Amino acid sequence: MAIKVEKALTHATSMLMKAGVPESNAAKTARAIVTSDVWGNPSHGLMRLPFYLQRITMGGVNPEAELKVISERGAITSLDGENGLGHWQLWDAAVLGVAKAKECGISLVSVKNSSHCGALGVYLYPALDAGQIAMIFTNGPAVMPAVGGNAPLLSTSPIAAGIPSRTPMIIDLSTSAVARGKIASAAKAGGAIPEGWAVNAQGEPITDAKEALMGMLAPLGGAKGFALGLMVESLSAGLSGGSLSRNVPDMFNSDDDQKPQGISHTVITIDPNDLGDAASYDDFNKLASSITETGGRVPGSKRAHPNKLGDGEITIAEAVMNDLNGWSEKLGLARIS
């Protein structure tokens, strides 16, 4: 089913506000969610909204949370998310990172006691708009084992980085073989997944999406993917003092709906104007151009800016639309479609 982007933004914002989220935070969260659908990544889009609403209703997410400053020293700020929604919290952390980087040349902002934040690449844009470089790390429920291991230790451990070339270069990937949301999307549709995405405790491949959702995800590139995931865990939960992935409740497990996730995010922002000749951004532009000149595509070049999503439409799976309409009725809103 297709709906207008603006309608999706308005309705998602209204649903979050009805669930108790203040308007500004609800709007930022809705925009982050819908951006993922616009990008063609529905596994992190509106499909997830019913899970967030359920967790708010059951107490696993604090709708009225604020970002509380734990400590601040020079370029470094540590924040407590008070178990709020991760989307608006990471966006605000990224905005703060930009301001700090303008002042200090580089900044690091960490958030602990937060929740799932959707597609990590969304939060690169405050830095890109300011002509800055950003690197973002986050953790989540453990789904990825060590190579040769028989129990999950790490989350999908996504990494995002944005480089402010004329056409911004955007890196946004999980360090597991695939983002878990893609498996969740396949499970919602009752489908199968390719071999190599998920394994059981014996290391045997799983192709049933519903079984895989509660199984383990294979590391991207074997030991290299696990090593990168270990870095992400260290720079998010380890650095912030938040919950390690083994202790993070799973939003896809209804038994965990009452439990705050305690997810951690870290944003590192760099102002290149303080480094050598970088003020012209010539090398960034040359690097991006060299990709297209050799027949490649600049990563992220087709992505719409989260604040410039246009007036087009997004396609929502029937099962997702049914869930959204069910929640609309629960919240006293008209059906979305």
N, C-alpha and C positions, 0 to 999 in steps of 0.2 A: 504494500500500500504506500502511496506517495502523499506526503504532506508538505506544505510550505515550511521553509526554514524558520521564518518569523513566527509562524504558528507553533512550531515545536518549541522554540525558545520561550514564548509567552506561556505556553501550557506547562512546560516543565518548571518554570519559575513559580507559577501558581501552585503547582502540586507541592513543591518544597516549602513554600510559604504556609500552605494549609497544614503541613506537617510540623510547623513551628520554627522554620528557619527564617531569620530576618531577611527583608527584601534584598538588600545589597548582596549578601552572601548567597542567597538563593539564585539571584540573577547571574552571578559569576559562576556558580556551580552548573547551572543550566547551560550556560554558554560553553563551558568546557566539555560538557557531555555531548551537546549537539554538534560541536566542532568535530568530534570524532566521527559522527555519522556523515557529516559533510565531506570529510577526508576519505570516506569509503572504508572506515574501520568500525563497523557497527558493533563489534564485540566489546568495545569500550564506550559505546554511545548509550542511546535510550534503552537498550536492552538491560542495562545495569540499574536504571532508575528505580524499578520496583524493589530491587535488593536494598538500595539505600533507604527507601521509604520504610521498608520492613524493619531494618535495623534501627531507624529513628523511632519507630513505633514501639519496638521491643526494648529500647534502652541501650542498644549497642553503639549508637551515635548520639552525641549531645547536640541537638539542633541550635541551642543558644550559646554554644562555645565561642570563646574569644581566643585570640592569639596572645598569650601572656609571655612577657619577656622574662626569661630565667636569668640570663646574664648577657652583658654587652661589654666588649673590650676592643677598641679600635675597629678593625674591619670585620670582626666576628660577632655574630649575634646568635644566641640560643633561645628558641621559642618553645613554649608548651601549647599544644593544640587543644587541650582540654577535651579530647575525644570527639572533636568536631569533624565535619566533612572535609576530606582532603583536598578537594578541588579548589575552593576559595582560599584555603589556607596556604597551599603551595603557590597560587597566583600572587597572594599578598607577600609571601616570602620572596618571590622572584622580583617583585616591585621594590621591596626593601633592599634586595641585593644590588639592584641597579643604582639606587641612591647612595649606598655605601661604597660601591665601586667608583662612582663619580668623585667621591670624597677621598678615598684611600687608594684608588688604582685597582684594587682587587677586594673582593669580599667573600665571606662564607656565612651563610644563614642556614641553621639547622632547625628542624621542627620535629619534636617527638610527641607521642600521644595524639597522633592524628589518625586518619582513615584512608582508604583507597582513594586515589586521585585521578583515575582514568588514564588517558593517553598522555604520557610524560612530555611529548613534544609541544603540547599546548603552552607549557610554562616557559618556553624559550623566548617567546615574543616580547616580553617587556625589555629584555636585554637587547634583542635584535633591533627593536625600535630605537634604542638608545645608541646603536652602533657598537654594542658590546658583545663579548663572547660569554656564553653561559654553558655550564655543565651541571646536570641534575641527576641525582641518584635517589632511589626509594626502595623500600623493602615491602614485604607482604607475607602471607602465610607460606610456610615451607612446602614446596612441591618438587624441588630438585635435589637429587642425591649427589653425593660425591661420586666420581667415577669409580665403579666397583663397589659402591656402598649400597646398602639395602634399606635405607630410611631417608626420607626427605630432610634436608638441612637448610636449604636456601629457598627463597622465593624465585619467581621468574627473573628477579634482579634486573630490571630495565635500566638502561642508560640513555640519556638524551644530551645532545650537544648542539649548539647553534653557532654558526660562524657568519658574521655580518658582511658577506660579500654582496655585490649588487643584486644577484639572485641568492638569497641566503641559503647556505648549506646546512641542512638539518639532519642530524643523526638521531634516530629514535628506534631503539631495538631492545628486545629482551635477550638475556644471556642464556635462557633455555632455548631448546630447538624451535619453540614456537611460543607466542604469548598465550597464556592460559585462557584469555578471553575468547580466542578463536575456538578452543575446545568447548568452552561454555556455550558459544553460539551454535556449534554443531550439535551439542547435547540438547539444546533447546529445540532444535529442528528434528531431533531423533535420528541423526545421521552417524556416519563413521568418520574416522580421521585417518590420514596416511600413516603407514608404519614408520616408526622412527621418531614420532612426536612424544610418545608416552610409553612407560614401562611399568611392570609390576615389581613387587619386592624381590622376585627372582631374576629381574633384569630382562624378562620376556616382553616383547612388544604388545601393546594394547591398541586395538583399532576401534573398539566401541567407544563412542564419545562420552557417554554417561559414565562408563566405568573409568575412562581415562581422567575425567574431571576429579575423581577421588583417588586417582593413582599418582604416579610420579612422572614429571616431565624430564626428558633427556636433556643434558646440557648441550648448548650449541657448540659444535666442534669438539665434543668430548672434553678432555681435561682442560683445554683452553677456555671453553665456556664456563666450566665450573670455577676456574681461577678468576675470571672476570666477575662472576657472580659473588665470589668471596670478597673481592675488592668492593663491590657495590654494598654488600652487607656491612662491611667494615666502615665505609664512608657514610652510611645512613644510620642504621641502628647502633653500630659500634661507637661511632663518633658522638651521637646525640645522647647516648645512655637510654635509648628506647628499647622496646621489646625486640629480641632476636626473632628471626622468622619462625623458629620452632615453637615460639610462644604466642604467635599472632593468630587469633581466631579467623576462621575461614568464612567469608561472606556468602559462599555457596553452600554452607552447611547450616541449615535452619536451627540446629541445636546451639549454634554460636551466636544467634541473633541478639542475645542480651549482653554479650561480652564485648567491651570496647577492644578494637584491634590493636591500638598502641603502635601503629605504623610510623616510621620515621622518614623524613625527606631531608635532603641536603642540596643547597644551591650554591655553586661557586661561580662568581661573576668577575670578568676581567675587562677593564677598560683599556683597549689597545692604544689609545692616544698617549699613554705614558711610556710606551715601549718603542724605542728606535724611531723608524720612519713610518710606523704603522698608521699614522694619522690619515694618510692618503688611501689606505685600504687596497693599494695597488696589487699587492701579492695575493690577497684574498680573492680579488676579482680575476686575476690571472689564473689562479688555481681553479676557480669555478668555470672559467672559460675553457680551460684545457680539457675539462671533462666533456663538454659538448663538442669541442673541436675534434676530439678523438672518437666521437660517436656515442658517448655515454649520456646519462641523464643526471643532472645535479640532484642529489638526495633532497627531497622535500620541496622541489621547485614547483610542484603542482598543488601544493597545499594552500588553502585559503587562510588568510590571517584570522585568528579567532574573533577579532572585532570587525571583520569585513567579510562576513559569510555570504553576503549577497541575498537575492530574493528568489533563489531557485527552490528546488524540492529535494527532499531526502526520501529514500525508500525504507520502510519499516516492515519487518517480517510479520506475518499475520499473528503468530504466537506472541510476539512482543507487543503488538497493538492490543491484543486481547488483555494482556497483563496491565498495560497502561490504562485502558478503559475501565478495567476492574478497580484499579486504584483511584481513578478519577471519581468513580461512583462512591467509593469508601470515604473520600475526602470532601464529598459534596460538590464536585465540579461536573460540568458537562463532559461528555465523552470527547476525546480528542478527534475522533473521526468515526 
